[in-house]
Amino acid sequence: MRKIFLVTLFLASGIAFAQSQYKLKVEGEVQQPLELSLSDLSKMPRKEASLKDKDGNIHIYTGVAIGDILAKAGVPSGKELHGENISKYLLVKCTDGYRVLFSLAELDASIADKNVIIADTMDGKPLLEKKGPLRIIAEGEKKPARSSYQVESLTIGHIKD
């Protein structure tokens, strides 16, 4: 029994250490590249988003609005989102190689009412290790294909001919 407790304690401390070392990178065509720790994200304004799982159960995720993270990096928004800037996009990269794409226009509150967050909790609890520490949640989409697990970076790019 003591062995099981020690192994569990070791694994838990390893997960906690890995999460304390975690950094979300915000890079690409940004004014201010960022590396945000989980602690940095926890100090930013919090927002909720709901998402149905594959069994039809609704879960409430809490995290930081993608717009707030992009604003911190100096990504164009609002009145700046016209001309050349309207063809910019956000590429979300996950640790397993999965990638999803959003246009900046669809994420901008002056253009669309899309609720997209970088979540660190589900139903008030930290995300499971295999799904976290961060997950992007695109609320209201018919399929959760862009609500991806294990987000590691947000890259701003520009469509060029």
Backbone hydrogen bonds, N-H to C=O, Kabsch-Sander energy under -0.5 kcal/mol:
donor,donor_aa,acceptor,acceptor_aa,energy
5,F,1,M,-2.2
6,L,2,R,-2.5
7,V,3,K,-2.7
8,T,4,I,-2.6
9,L,5,F,-2.7
10,F,6,L,-2.6
11,L,7,V,-2.6
12,A,8,T,-2.6
13,S,9,L,-2.5
14,G,10,F,-2.1
15,I,11,L,-2.3
16,A,12,A,-2.5
17,F,13,S,-2.4
18,A,14,G,-2.6
19,Q,15,I,-2.7
20,S,16,A,-2.0
21,Q,17,F,-1.4
22,Y,18,A,-0.6
22,Y,19,Q,-0.6
24,L,36,L,-3.2
25,K,23,K,-0.6
25,K,152,E,-2.0
26,V,34,L,-2.4
27,E,154,L,-2.6
29,E,156,I,-2.7
30,V,28,G,-2.2
31,Q,73,A,-1.0
32,Q,73,A,-2.7
34,L,26,V,-2.3
36,L,24,L,-2.8
37,S,35,E,-0.5
38,L,22,Y,-0.5
41,L,37,S,-2.3
42,S,38,L,-2.1
43,K,39,S,-0.9
43,K,40,D,-0.9
44,M,41,L,-1.3
47,K,63,G,-2.6
49,A,61,Y,-2.1
51,L,59,H,-2.1
53,D,57,N,-2.7
56,G,53,D,-2.1
59,H,51,L,-2.5
61,Y,49,A,-3.3
61,Y,59,H,-0.6
62,T,121,T,-1.7
63,G,47,K,-2.4
64,V,118,I,-2.1
66,I,116,V,-2.6
68,D,65,A,-0.8
69,I,65,A,-1.5
70,L,66,I,-2.6
71,A,67,G,-2.3
72,K,68,D,-1.8
73,A,69,I,-1.2
74,G,71,A,-1.4
75,V,70,L,-2.5
80,E,77,S,-2.1
81,L,78,G,-1.7
82,H,80,E,-1.8
85,N,82,H,-1.6
86,I,83,G,-1.2
87,S,84,E,-1.4
88,K,85,N,-1.6
89,Y,157,G,-2.0
90,L,102,F,-3.3
91,L,89,Y,-0.5
91,L,155,T,-3.1
92,V,90,L,-0.6
92,V,100,V,-2.9
93,K,91,L,-0.6
93,K,153,S,-2.6
94,C,98,Y,-2.2
95,T,150,Q,-2.3
97,G,94,C,-2.0
100,V,92,V,-1.9
102,F,90,L,-2.3
104,L,88,K,-2.2
107,L,103,S,-0.8
107,L,104,L,-0.7
108,D,104,L,-0.8
108,D,105,A,-0.9
111,I,108,D,-1.8
112,A,108,D,-3.0
116,V,114,K,-0.8
117,I,137,I,-2.0
118,I,64,V,-2.8
119,A,117,I,-0.7
119,A,135,R,-3.4
120,D,62,T,-2.4
121,T,62,T,-1.5
122,M,125,K,-3.0
123,D,60,I,-3.8
125,K,122,M,-1.7
127,L,120,D,-1.4
131,K,128,L,-2.0
132,G,128,L,-1.2
132,G,129,E,-0.6
135,R,119,A,-2.0
136,I,148,S,-1.9
137,I,117,I,-2.7
138,A,136,I,-0.5
139,E,115,N,-2.2
139,E,137,I,-0.8
141,E,138,A,-1.2
146,R,143,K,-0.5
147,S,144,P,-1.3
148,S,146,R,-1.7
150,Q,131,K,-1.1
151,V,134,L,-1.9
152,E,93,K,-3.0
153,S,93,K,-1.8
154,L,25,K,-3.0
155,T,91,L,-2.7
156,I,27,E,-2.7
157,G,89,Y,-2.1
157,G,155,T,-0.5
159,I,87,S,-2.3
